[in-house]
Amino acid sequence: MMHGDGGSGSGIKSYCGLDAIADANNFIAVYPDGQMAGSSRTWNQYIDGTAGRPDNANLADDLPFLDALIEHFKTTYGINCQKVYAAGHSSGAFMAYYAAVAMSNKIAAIAPYAGSIWYDTNDPVSNDYYNANFDASVPVLHIHGTADNTVSPPATTWS
């Protein structure tokens, strides 16, 4: 479960209620911290993999971090690698989408809320994904209110 801009792993843990669900259903919930950008935490959630965008200057690519996190839980706890799910709020939702696109061999499904997918019309990765040239299929449960004043809900309806 990935927090939004300015949040933290401990912050999203305290309000999302995922621990109780994890305990009741025998899975591990993880709440990583994004990296510092100025005085707050965020994710480098750009689907084209370009670290250090102007608005996230000097941020590293978060995919190696998420990959290492999955490998740590695989090695340490013997998790079922066919059942790794990513969820997130706001920029954490963007990061869940990025992980689904870039790590479809490791992410079974995603549940982003109050966030969307980064899309750049000049980027071949984005265009391949949106034009169905992308070879991965990761199920998505997208949760988004129509009154969100920060991130617009996607204009596209998926089936």
Phi, psi and omega per residue, in radians:
M1 nan 2.064 -3.077
M2 -1.858 2.300 -3.113
H3 -1.258 2.926 3.058
G4 -1.544 3.096 3.107
D5 -0.945 2.340 3.121
G6 1.414 -0.093 -3.138
G7 -1.604 -2.898 3.108
S8 -2.676 2.871 3.075
G9 -1.057 -0.759 -3.141
S10 -1.181 -0.570 3.118
G11 -1.164 -0.808 -3.131
I12 -1.228 -0.556 3.080
K13 -1.068 -0.679 -3.048
S14 -1.246 -0.359 -3.102
Y15 -2.058 -0.185 -3.039
C16 -1.535 -0.335 3.090
G17 1.307 0.259 -3.068
L18 -1.274 -0.497 -3.136
D19 -1.034 -0.762 -3.135
A20 -1.093 -0.693 3.122
I21 -1.192 -0.717 3.113
A22 -1.085 -0.791 3.138
D23 -1.090 -0.722 -3.112
A24 -1.254 -0.406 -3.043
N25 -2.090 0.270 3.016
N26 1.010 0.895 2.977
F27 -2.377 2.918 -3.106
I28 -1.752 2.241 3.030
A29 -1.772 2.351 -3.094
V30 -2.194 2.417 -3.072
Y31 -2.243 1.359 -3.099
P32 -1.283 2.723 3.001
D33 -1.579 2.363 2.974
G34 -1.246 -3.127 -3.109
Q35 -1.586 2.734 -3.120
M36 -1.274 2.305 3.028
A37 -2.264 1.748 -3.007
G38 1.242 -2.158 -3.099
S39 -1.801 0.183 3.136
S40 -2.412 2.886 -3.126
R41 -1.638 2.579 3.100
T42 -2.712 -3.061 3.088
W43 -2.156 2.611 3.024
N44 -1.602 1.441 -2.900
Q45 -1.640 0.341 -3.060
Y46 -1.362 2.130 -2.995
I47 -1.145 -0.339 3.112
D48 -1.452 0.015 3.058
G49 1.355 0.192 -3.096
T50 -1.470 1.819 3.067
A51 -1.315 2.652 3.042
G52 1.336 0.620 3.001
R53 -0.997 2.762 -3.121
P54 -0.938 -0.633 -3.130
D55 -1.497 -0.103 3.055
N56 -2.320 0.842 -3.050
A57 -0.898 2.352 3.039
N58 1.201 0.247 3.070
L59 -1.387 2.420 3.075
A60 -1.349 2.821 3.041
D61 -1.181 2.216 -3.110
D62 -1.417 -0.202 -3.100
L63 -1.090 -0.758 3.095
P64 -1.062 -0.605 3.080
F65 -1.108 -0.837 -3.140
L66 -1.125 -0.677 3.101
D67 -1.091 -0.773 3.121
A68 -1.123 -0.633 3.113
L69 -1.099 -0.805 3.098
I70 -1.065 -0.796 3.141
E71 -1.097 -0.667 3.103
H72 -1.056 -0.824 -3.135
F73 -1.219 -0.507 3.059
K74 -1.167 -0.848 -3.100
T75 -1.251 -0.774 -3.033
T76 -1.386 -0.688 -3.025
Y77 -2.055 -0.056 3.114
G78 1.121 0.649 -3.115
I79 -1.079 2.726 3.045
N80 -1.372 1.865 -3.066
C81 -1.219 -0.140 3.053
Q82 -1.482 -0.089 -3.084
K83 -2.240 0.879 3.056
V84 -1.787 2.132 -3.082
Y85 -2.073 2.561 3.103
A86 -2.098 2.347 3.076
A87 -2.375 2.799 3.111
G88 -3.001 2.802 3.121
H89 -1.918 2.294 3.066
S90 0.979 -2.014 -3.125
S91 -1.134 -0.453 3.019
G92 -1.148 -0.552 3.056
A93 -1.185 -0.763 3.058
F94 -1.002 -0.728 -3.134
M95 -1.172 -0.632 3.086
A96 -1.081 -0.754 3.074
Y97 -1.063 -0.790 -3.139
Y98 -1.044 -0.781 3.122
A99 -1.066 -0.706 3.138
A100 -1.098 -0.675 -3.136
V101 -1.298 -0.816 -3.018
A102 -1.486 -0.405 -3.078
M103 -2.212 0.742 -3.067
S104 -1.081 -0.338 3.083
N105 -1.368 -0.153 -3.111
K106 -2.140 -0.239 -3.099
I107 -1.925 2.073 -3.081
A108 -1.366 -0.613 -3.134
A109 -2.933 2.849 3.104
I110 -2.292 2.713 3.077
A111 -2.383 1.402 3.109
P112 -1.457 2.544 3.019
Y113 -2.423 2.502 -3.118
A114 0.991 0.608 3.094
G115 -2.740 3.047 -3.072
S116 -2.453 -2.680 3.133
I117 -2.012 2.356 3.103
W118 -1.164 2.356 3.110
Y119 -2.458 2.222 3.125
D120 -2.201 2.021 -3.084
T121 -1.102 -0.313 3.117
N122 -1.609 0.079 -3.047
D123 -1.887 2.182 -3.123
P124 -1.128 -0.582 3.122
V125 -1.128 -0.825 3.107
S126 -1.051 -0.812 -3.105
N127 -1.124 -0.710 3.091
D128 -1.068 -0.751 -3.128
Y129 -1.096 -0.848 -3.080
Y130 -1.298 -0.387 3.140
N131 -1.700 0.295 3.071
A132 1.089 0.398 3.028
N133 -1.580 -0.028 -3.116
F134 -1.450 2.354 -2.975
D135 -1.528 -0.018 -3.068
A136 -1.831 2.583 3.082
S137 -2.229 1.859 3.123
V138 -2.064 2.093 3.125
P139 -1.057 2.552 -3.088
V140 -2.276 2.297 2.906
L141 -1.937 1.741 -3.074
H142 -1.674 2.138 -3.131
I143 -2.050 2.124 -3.077
H144 -2.745 2.241 3.103
G145 -1.418 2.585 -3.137
T146 -1.320 -0.221 -3.131
A147 -1.705 0.231 3.137
D148 -1.156 2.061 -3.132
N149 -1.611 -0.052 -3.116
T150 -1.795 -0.880 -3.134
V151 -2.121 2.088 3.114
S152 -1.203 2.448 3.043
P153 -1.087 2.681 3.136
P154 -1.008 2.489 3.121
A155 -1.386 -0.268 -3.081
T156 -1.711 2.498 3.019
T157 -1.800 2.226 3.140
W158 -1.716 2.721 3.062
S159 -2.124 nan nan
